[in-house]
Amino acid sequence: MKGLDTGVAGLCGVDEVGRGCLAGDVLAAAVILDPHRPVAGLADSKCLSATRRERLYETITGRAAAWAVGRASVAEIDRLNILQASLLAMHRAVAALKPQPDFVVVDGNRLPDWAYTARAVIGGDALVPCISAAAIVAKVTRDWEMQELDASFPGYGLARHKGYGTVEHRAALARLGPCALHRAGFAPVRQARAKASLR
């Protein structure tokens, strides 16, 4: 990428997942790739199959110089708003890295308020390998968590839609009302809660 040596040691990529969901935490991952142990096949996580993402997750976490996941809870999303909660999750992911990075690249157009030397890269998950790796780690981690939560919160289809506002999910919200995983500040959840209170 122009002006950025993406093969340098100590370069950390960051991306979040779950920002547009109606339910569940927002997660971010931070990854420092090891230039001596490259990971082939990195790409925008949205363009990869679930099976391919999971295989890459195993390779990334096995070969990376460092990686970590950070999160902001549903309660924090409701209190802060989803943008600030996403930035908080990113901050927590990078802070958890050992060793700490020399430079951080973040997918998107906003940076957390932090002391790291950093750059925001629009479309970075398709352009910068360490951001692609972070996106994959975040996506796979959150998908696995939502599959596990499906057993504790049955009826919503969490294992299938992972908390996104699909037709199936909205229908379940209308039928069952929101559960503890739902983000109270999101309009479909507010509407479902209001309808449930009228029953």
PyRosetta script that sets phi, psi and omega in degrees:
from pyrosetta import init, pose_from_sequence

init()
pose = pose_from_sequence("MKGLDTGVAGLCGVDEVGRGCLAGDVLAAAVILDPHRPVAGLADSKCLSATRRERLYETITGRAAAWAVGRASVAEIDRLNILQASLLAMHRAVAALKPQPDFVVVDGNRLPDWAYTARAVIGGDALVPCISAAAIVAKVTRDWEMQELDASFPGYGLARHKGYGTVEHRAALARLGPCALHRAGFAPVRQARAKASLR")
pose.set_psi(1, 141.3)
pose.set_omega(1, -175.0)
pose.set_phi(2, -57.5)
pose.set_psi(2, 127.4)
pose.set_omega(2, 176.8)
pose.set_phi(3, 77.3)
pose.set_psi(3, 7.4)
pose.set_omega(3, -177.6)
pose.set_phi(4, -141.3)
pose.set_psi(4, 120.7)
pose.set_omega(4, 176.9)
pose.set_phi(5, -84.0)
pose.set_psi(5, 98.7)
pose.set_omega(5, -173.9)
pose.set_phi(6, -77.4)
pose.set_psi(6, -3.2)
pose.set_omega(6, 178.5)
pose.set_phi(7, -101.2)
pose.set_psi(7, 5.6)
pose.set_omega(7, -175.6)
pose.set_phi(8, -74.5)
pose.set_psi(8, 144.3)
pose.set_omega(8, 175.0)
pose.set_phi(9, -69.7)
pose.set_psi(9, 144.6)
pose.set_omega(9, 178.8)
pose.set_phi(10, 86.7)
pose.set_psi(10, 2.4)
pose.set_omega(10, 176.6)
pose.set_phi(11, -86.4)
pose.set_psi(11, 124.2)
pose.set_omega(11, -176.8)
pose.set_phi(12, -109.5)
pose.set_psi(12, 132.0)
pose.set_omega(12, 173.5)
pose.set_phi(13, -103.1)
pose.set_psi(13, 143.1)
pose.set_omega(13, -178.2)
pose.set_phi(14, -134.5)
pose.set_psi(14, 137.4)
pose.set_omega(14, 172.9)
pose.set_phi(15, -151.6)
pose.set_psi(15, 156.6)
pose.set_omega(15, 179.6)
pose.set_phi(16, -115.8)
pose.set_psi(16, 164.3)
pose.set_omega(16, 176.2)
pose.set_phi(17, -145.3)
pose.set_psi(17, 145.8)
pose.set_omega(17, 177.8)
pose.set_phi(18, 98.1)
pose.set_psi(18, 7.6)
pose.set_omega(18, -177.6)
pose.set_phi(19, -62.4)
pose.set_psi(19, -37.2)
pose.set_omega(19, -176.6)
pose.set_phi(20, -91.6)
pose.set_psi(20, 5.4)
pose.set_omega(20, -177.4)
pose.set_phi(21, -75.8)
pose.set_psi(21, 158.4)
pose.set_omega(21, 174.3)
pose.set_phi(22, -91.7)
pose.set_psi(22, -15.3)
pose.set_omega(22, -174.9)
pose.set_phi(23, -142.4)
pose.set_psi(23, 149.2)
pose.set_omega(23, 174.2)
pose.set_phi(24, 93.0)
pose.set_psi(24, 164.2)
pose.set_omega(24, 178.4)
pose.set_phi(25, -66.3)
pose.set_psi(25, 159.9)
pose.set_omega(25, 167.7)
pose.set_phi(26, -97.5)
pose.set_psi(26, 132.3)
pose.set_omega(26, -176.9)
pose.set_phi(27, -115.5)
pose.set_psi(27, 149.0)
pose.set_omega(27, 172.3)
pose.set_phi(28, -133.0)
pose.set_psi(28, 149.6)
pose.set_omega(28, 174.9)
pose.set_phi(29, -124.1)
pose.set_psi(29, 148.8)
pose.set_omega(29, 174.8)
pose.set_phi(30, -125.2)
pose.set_psi(30, 131.5)
pose.set_omega(30, -176.1)
pose.set_phi(31, -135.4)
pose.set_psi(31, 129.9)
pose.set_omega(31, 168.8)
pose.set_phi(32, -108.4)
pose.set_psi(32, 110.5)
pose.set_omega(32, 179.2)
pose.set_phi(33, -75.9)
pose.set_psi(33, 150.7)
pose.set_omega(33, 176.9)
pose.set_phi(34, -93.5)
pose.set_psi(34, 114.1)
pose.set_omega(34, -179.1)
pose.set_phi(35, -57.9)
pose.set_psi(35, -22.5)
pose.set_omega(35, -178.8)
pose.set_phi(36, -88.5)
pose.set_psi(36, -8.2)
pose.set_omega(36, 178.4)
pose.set_phi(37, -133.0)
pose.set_psi(37, 69.4)
pose.set_omega(37, -174.6)
pose.set_phi(38, -64.3)
pose.set_psi(38, 154.7)
pose.set_omega(38, 178.0)
pose.set_phi(39, -113.4)
pose.set_psi(39, 114.5)
pose.set_omega(39, -179.2)
pose.set_phi(40, -80.9)
pose.set_psi(40, 148.2)
pose.set_omega(40, 173.1)
pose.set_phi(41, 89.7)
pose.set_psi(41, 8.2)
pose.set_omega(41, 178.9)
pose.set_phi(42, -65.3)
pose.set_psi(42, 137.2)
pose.set_omega(42, -178.1)
pose.set_phi(43, -160.6)
pose.set_psi(43, 173.9)
pose.set_omega(43, 174.8)
pose.set_phi(44, -53.7)
pose.set_psi(44, 122.6)
pose.set_omega(44, -174.9)
pose.set_phi(45, -59.6)
pose.set_psi(45, -28.7)
pose.set_omega(45, -178.6)
pose.set_phi(46, -69.6)
pose.set_psi(46, -18.3)
pose.set_omega(46, -179.2)
pose.set_phi(47, -94.9)
pose.set_psi(47, 1.6)
pose.set_omega(47, -177.8)
pose.set_phi(48, -106.8)
pose.set_psi(48, 148.4)
pose.set_omega(48, 174.4)
pose.set_phi(49, -71.2)
pose.set_psi(49, 160.8)
pose.set_omega(49, 178.5)
pose.set_phi(50, -58.9)
pose.set_psi(50, -40.2)
pose.set_omega(50, 179.9)
pose.set_phi(51, -63.7)
pose.set_psi(51, -43.4)
pose.set_omega(51, 179.9)
pose.set_phi(52, -66.2)
pose.set_psi(52, -40.5)
pose.set_omega(52, 177.7)
pose.set_phi(53, -60.5)
pose.set_psi(53, -43.0)
pose.set_omega(53, -178.0)
pose.set_phi(54, -66.1)
pose.set_psi(54, -37.6)
pose.set_omega(54, 177.5)
pose.set_phi(55, -66.4)
pose.set_psi(55, -42.2)
pose.set_omega(55, 178.3)
pose.set_phi(56, -66.7)
pose.set_psi(56, -36.2)
pose.set_omega(56, 176.2)
pose.set_phi(57, -55.5)
pose.set_psi(57, -47.2)
pose.set_omega(57, -179.2)
pose.set_phi(58, -62.5)
pose.set_psi(58, -39.6)
pose.set_omega(58, 179.6)
pose.set_phi(59, -69.6)
pose.set_psi(59, -45.5)
pose.set_omega(59, -179.0)
pose.set_phi(60, -60.0)
pose.set_psi(60, -51.2)
pose.set_omega(60, -176.4)
pose.set_phi(61, -68.7)
pose.set_psi(61, -22.3)
pose.set_omega(61, 177.8)
pose.set_phi(62, -84.2)
pose.set_psi(62, -25.3)
pose.set_omega(62, -174.1)
pose.set_phi(63, -111.8)
pose.set_psi(63, -17.8)
pose.set_omega(63, -175.0)
pose.set_phi(64, -63.0)
pose.set_psi(64, 148.5)
pose.set_omega(64, 174.5)
pose.set_phi(65, -67.2)
pose.set_psi(65, -31.8)
pose.set_omega(65, 176.0)
pose.set_phi(66, -165.0)
pose.set_psi(66, 148.1)
pose.set_omega(66, 173.8)
pose.set_phi(67, -154.6)
pose.set_psi(67, 152.8)
pose.set_omega(67, 179.9)
pose.set_phi(68, -158.1)
pose.set_psi(68, 156.9)
pose.set_omega(68, 177.3)
pose.set_phi(69, -120.2)
pose.set_psi(69, 137.0)
pose.set_omega(69, 174.3)
pose.set_phi(70, -123.4)
pose.set_psi(70, 162.4)
pose.set_omega(70, -177.5)
pose.set_phi(71, -148.1)
pose.set_psi(71, 161.3)
pose.set_omega(71, 165.8)
pose.set_phi(72, -126.2)
pose.set_psi(72, 134.2)
pose.set_omega(72, -174.1)
pose.set_phi(73, -76.1)
pose.set_psi(73, 168.7)
pose.set_omega(73, 175.7)
pose.set_phi(74, -58.7)
pose.set_psi(74, -41.3)
pose.set_omega(74, 178.9)
pose.set_phi(75, -62.2)
pose.set_psi(75, -39.3)
pose.set_omega(75, 178.6)
pose.set_phi(76, -70.0)
pose.set_psi(76, -37.2)
pose.set_omega(76, 176.0)
pose.set_phi(77, -60.4)
pose.set_psi(77, -45.3)
pose.set_omega(77, -179.5)
pose.set_phi(78, -65.3)
pose.set_psi(78, -34.4)
pose.set_omega(78, -177.0)
pose.set_phi(79, -81.2)
pose.set_psi(79, -39.7)
pose.set_omega(79, -171.4)
pose.set_phi(80, -95.4)
pose.set_psi(80, -33.7)
pose.set_omega(80, -169.0)
pose.set_phi(81, 100.8)
pose.set_psi(81, 159.0)
pose.set_omega(81, -169.6)
pose.set_phi(82, -68.6)
pose.set_psi(82, -34.3)
pose.set_omega(82, 179.0)
pose.set_phi(83, -63.9)
pose.set_psi(83, -51.4)
pose.set_omega(83, -178.6)
pose.set_phi(84, -65.0)
pose.set_psi(84, -35.0)
pose.set_omega(84, 177.0)
pose.set_phi(85, -66.3)
pose.set_psi(85, -37.9)
pose.set_omega(85, 177.8)
pose.set_phi(86, -64.4)
pose.set_psi(86, -42.8)
pose.set_omega(86, 178.5)
pose.set_phi(87, -65.6)
pose.set_psi(87, -35.8)
pose.set_omega(87, 176.8)
pose.set_phi(88, -64.6)
pose.set_psi(88, -43.2)
pose.set_omega(88, 177.8)
pose.set_phi(89, -60.8)
pose.set_psi(89, -40.6)
pose.set_omega(89, 177.8)
pose.set_phi(90, -62.5)
pose.set_psi(90, -45.3)
pose.set_omega(90, 179.7)
pose.set_phi(91, -58.6)
pose.set_psi(91, -44.5)
pose.set_omega(91, -179.9)
pose.set_phi(92, -65.2)
pose.set_psi(92, -37.2)
pose.set_omega(92, 179.8)
pose.set_phi(93, -64.2)
pose.set_psi(93, -46.9)
pose.set_omega(93, -178.5)
pose.set_phi(94, -67.8)
pose.set_psi(94, -40.3)
pose.set_omega(94, -179.7)
pose.set_phi(95, -61.7)
pose.set_psi(95, -26.0)
pose.set_omega(95, -178.1)
pose.set_phi(96, -83.1)
pose.set_psi(96, -7.2)
pose.set_omega(96, -177.4)
pose.set_phi(97, -70.6)
pose.set_psi(97, 139.0)
pose.set_omega(97, 171.6)
pose.set_phi(98, -135.6)
pose.set_psi(98, 112.9)
pose.set_omega(98, 2.7)
pose.set_phi(99, -76.0)
pose.set_psi(99, 167.0)
pose.set_omega(99, 176.2)
pose.set_phi(100, -74.4)
pose.set_psi(100, 151.7)
pose.set_omega(100, -176.1)
pose.set_phi(101, -78.6)
pose.set_psi(101, 161.5)
pose.set_omega(101, 173.7)
pose.set_phi(102, -89.1)
pose.set_psi(102, -31.1)
pose.set_omega(102, -177.6)
pose.set_phi(103, -151.3)
pose.set_psi(103, 142.8)
pose.set_omega(103, -177.0)
pose.set_phi(104, -122.2)
pose.set_psi(104, 133.5)
pose.set_omega(104, 172.9)
pose.set_phi(105, -116.9)
pose.set_psi(105, 131.6)
pose.set_omega(105, -174.3)
pose.set_phi(106, -118.8)
pose.set_psi(106, 134.7)
pose.set_omega(106, 176.2)
pose.set_phi(107, -68.5)
pose.set_psi(107, 133.8)
pose.set_omega(107, 176.2)
pose.set_phi(108, 113.1)
pose.set_psi(108, -159.5)
pose.set_omega(108, -176.2)
pose.set_phi(109, -120.8)
pose.set_psi(109, 10.5)
pose.set_omega(109, -179.7)
pose.set_phi(110, -130.7)
pose.set_psi(110, 142.4)
pose.set_omega(110, 175.4)
pose.set_phi(111, -111.4)
pose.set_psi(111, 145.1)
pose.set_omega(111, 170.8)
pose.set_phi(112, -61.3)
pose.set_psi(112, 161.7)
pose.set_omega(112, 174.8)
pose.set_phi(113, -83.3)
pose.set_psi(113, 96.2)
pose.set_omega(113, -175.8)
pose.set_phi(114, -146.3)
pose.set_psi(114, 174.1)
pose.set_omega(114, -176.9)
pose.set_phi(115, -92.3)
pose.set_psi(115, -5.3)
pose.set_omega(115, -177.4)
pose.set_phi(116, -69.0)
pose.set_psi(116, 144.1)
pose.set_omega(116, 168.4)
pose.set_phi(117, -72.3)
pose.set_psi(117, 122.3)
pose.set_omega(117, -168.7)
pose.set_phi(118, -150.8)
pose.set_psi(118, 165.3)
pose.set_omega(118, 178.1)
pose.set_phi(119, -145.5)
pose.set_psi(119, 136.3)
pose.set_omega(119, 173.8)
pose.set_phi(120, -89.6)
pose.set_psi(120, 136.8)
pose.set_omega(120, -177.0)
pose.set_phi(121, -127.8)
pose.set_psi(121, 109.7)
pose.set_omega(121, 177.2)
pose.set_phi(122, -66.8)
pose.set_psi(122, 129.4)
pose.set_omega(122, -177.0)
pose.set_phi(123, 71.1)
pose.set_psi(123, 21.2)
pose.set_omega(123, -175.9)
pose.set_phi(124, -62.6)
pose.set_psi(124, -26.6)
pose.set_omega(124, -179.0)
pose.set_phi(125, -66.7)
pose.set_psi(125, -15.9)
pose.set_omega(125, 176.3)
pose.set_phi(126, -106.0)
pose.set_psi(126, -8.1)
pose.set_omega(126, -172.5)
pose.set_phi(127, -112.5)
pose.set_psi(127, -32.6)
pose.set_omega(127, -172.9)
pose.set_phi(128, -116.8)
pose.set_psi(128, 118.5)
pose.set_omega(128, -174.1)
pose.set_phi(129, -53.8)
pose.set_psi(129, -41.8)
pose.set_omega(129, -177.8)
pose.set_phi(130, -70.0)
pose.set_psi(130, -27.9)
pose.set_omega(130, 173.9)
pose.set_phi(131, -72.1)
pose.set_psi(131, -41.3)
pose.set_omega(131, 175.4)
pose.set_phi(132, -56.4)
pose.set_psi(132, -43.7)
pose.set_omega(132, 179.2)
pose.set_phi(133, -62.9)
pose.set_psi(133, -42.9)
pose.set_omega(133, 179.1)
pose.set_phi(134, -63.6)
pose.set_psi(134, -40.9)
pose.set_omega(134, 179.6)
pose.set_phi(135, -61.8)
pose.set_psi(135, -40.8)
pose.set_omega(135, -180.0)
pose.set_phi(136, -66.6)
pose.set_psi(136, -45.3)
pose.set_omega(136, 179.9)
pose.set_phi(137, -62.2)
pose.set_psi(137, -43.9)
pose.set_omega(137, -179.9)
pose.set_phi(138, -64.4)
pose.set_psi(138, -45.0)
pose.set_omega(138, -177.8)
pose.set_phi(139, -63.8)
pose.set_psi(139, -47.9)
pose.set_omega(139, -178.3)
pose.set_phi(140, -65.2)
pose.set_psi(140, -43.2)
pose.set_omega(140, 179.7)
pose.set_phi(141, -59.6)
pose.set_psi(141, -47.7)
pose.set_omega(141, -178.0)
pose.set_phi(142, -68.0)
pose.set_psi(142, -39.9)
pose.set_omega(142, 178.6)
pose.set_phi(143, -60.3)
pose.set_psi(143, -44.2)
pose.set_omega(143, 179.1)
pose.set_phi(144, -62.8)
pose.set_psi(144, -41.3)
pose.set_omega(144, 179.2)
pose.set_phi(145, -63.0)
pose.set_psi(145, -42.3)
pose.set_omega(145, -178.9)
pose.set_phi(146, -67.5)
pose.set_psi(146, -33.4)
pose.set_omega(146, 175.7)
pose.set_phi(147, -64.2)
pose.set_psi(147, -39.9)
pose.set_omega(147, 177.8)
pose.set_phi(148, -68.2)
pose.set_psi(148, -39.5)
pose.set_omega(148, -178.9)
pose.set_phi(149, -68.7)
pose.set_psi(149, -20.7)
pose.set_omega(149, 178.9)
pose.set_phi(150, -58.6)
pose.set_psi(150, -34.0)
pose.set_omega(150, 179.9)
pose.set_phi(151, -70.4)
pose.set_psi(151, -31.8)
pose.set_omega(151, -179.3)
pose.set_phi(152, -84.5)
pose.set_psi(152, -23.0)
pose.set_omega(152, -179.6)
pose.set_phi(153, -129.5)
pose.set_psi(153, 69.6)
pose.set_omega(153, -175.3)
pose.set_phi(154, -70.0)
pose.set_psi(154, 157.2)
pose.set_omega(154, 174.6)
pose.set_phi(155, 99.2)
pose.set_psi(155, -18.5)
pose.set_omega(155, -178.0)
pose.set_phi(156, -91.8)
pose.set_psi(156, -17.2)
pose.set_omega(156, -178.9)
pose.set_phi(157, 79.3)
pose.set_psi(157, 28.0)
pose.set_omega(157, -174.9)
pose.set_phi(158, -58.4)
pose.set_psi(158, -34.7)
pose.set_omega(158, -178.8)
pose.set_phi(159, -64.8)
pose.set_psi(159, -25.5)
pose.set_omega(159, -178.9)
pose.set_phi(160, -91.0)
pose.set_psi(160, -51.6)
pose.set_omega(160, -173.5)
pose.set_phi(161, -97.0)
pose.set_psi(161, -7.7)
pose.set_omega(161, 175.6)
pose.set_phi(162, 60.5)
pose.set_psi(162, 23.1)
pose.set_omega(162, 176.7)
pose.set_phi(163, 97.5)
pose.set_psi(163, -6.7)
pose.set_omega(163, 178.9)
pose.set_phi(164, -71.3)
pose.set_psi(164, 160.0)
pose.set_omega(164, -173.7)
pose.set_phi(165, -82.9)
pose.set_psi(165, 57.9)
pose.set_omega(165, 178.9)
pose.set_phi(166, -73.6)
pose.set_psi(166, 169.7)
pose.set_omega(166, 176.3)
pose.set_phi(167, -58.7)
pose.set_psi(167, -42.8)
pose.set_omega(167, 178.8)
pose.set_phi(168, -60.1)
pose.set_psi(168, -44.5)
pose.set_omega(168, -177.7)
pose.set_phi(169, -66.7)
pose.set_psi(169, -43.5)
pose.set_omega(169, 180.0)
pose.set_phi(170, -65.3)
pose.set_psi(170, -35.7)
pose.set_omega(170, 177.2)
pose.set_phi(171, -66.5)
pose.set_psi(171, -39.5)
pose.set_omega(171, 177.9)
pose.set_phi(172, -66.9)
pose.set_psi(172, -37.6)
pose.set_omega(172, 176.4)
pose.set_phi(173, -60.8)
pose.set_psi(173, -43.7)
pose.set_omega(173, -179.9)
pose.set_phi(174, -65.7)
pose.set_psi(174, -34.5)
pose.set_omega(174, -176.4)
pose.set_phi(175, -80.2)
pose.set_psi(175, -43.5)
pose.set_omega(175, -172.0)
pose.set_phi(176, -103.1)
pose.set_psi(176, -20.5)
pose.set_omega(176, -170.6)
pose.set_phi(177, 80.3)
pose.set_psi(177, 167.9)
pose.set_omega(177, -178.5)
pose.set_phi(178, -70.1)
pose.set_psi(178, 155.2)
pose.set_omega(178, 173.5)
pose.set_phi(179, -114.5)
pose.set_psi(179, -174.5)
pose.set_omega(179, -176.7)
pose.set_phi(180, -64.6)
pose.set_psi(180, -18.7)
pose.set_omega(180, -179.9)
pose.set_phi(181, -83.2)
pose.set_psi(181, -13.2)
pose.set_omega(181, -173.9)
pose.set_phi(182, -81.6)
pose.set_psi(182, 143.2)
pose.set_omega(182, -177.9)
pose.set_phi(183, -84.3)
pose.set_psi(183, 109.1)
pose.set_omega(183, -171.4)
pose.set_phi(184, -62.2)
pose.set_psi(184, -26.7)
pose.set_omega(184, -177.0)
pose.set_phi(185, -81.3)
pose.set_psi(185, -8.2)
pose.set_omega(185, -178.7)
pose.set_phi(186, -85.1)
pose.set_psi(186, 135.4)
pose.set_omega(186, -170.9)
pose.set_phi(187, -53.3)
pose.set_psi(187, -47.7)
pose.set_omega(187, -179.4)
pose.set_phi(188, -61.5)
pose.set_psi(188, -31.8)
pose.set_omega(188, 179.0)
pose.set_phi(189, -73.1)
pose.set_psi(189, -43.6)
pose.set_omega(189, 176.7)
pose.set_phi(190, -58.1)
pose.set_psi(190, -43.3)
pose.set_omega(190, -178.9)
pose.set_phi(191, -65.8)
pose.set_psi(191, -41.2)
pose.set_omega(191, 178.8)
pose.set_phi(192, -65.5)
pose.set_psi(192, -39.4)
pose.set_omega(192, 178.5)
pose.set_phi(193, -65.0)
pose.set_psi(193, -41.3)
pose.set_omega(193, -180.0)
pose.set_phi(194, -64.2)
pose.set_psi(194, -41.5)
pose.set_omega(194, 179.2)
pose.set_phi(195, -66.2)
pose.set_psi(195, -40.0)
pose.set_omega(195, -179.4)
pose.set_phi(196, -64.6)
pose.set_psi(196, -33.1)
pose.set_omega(196, -179.0)
pose.set_phi(197, -71.6)
pose.set_psi(197, -17.2)
pose.set_omega(197, -179.5)
pose.set_phi(198, -89.4)
pose.set_psi(198, -8.6)
pose.set_omega(198, -176.4)
pose.set_phi(199, -75.4)
pose.dump_pdb("model.pdb")
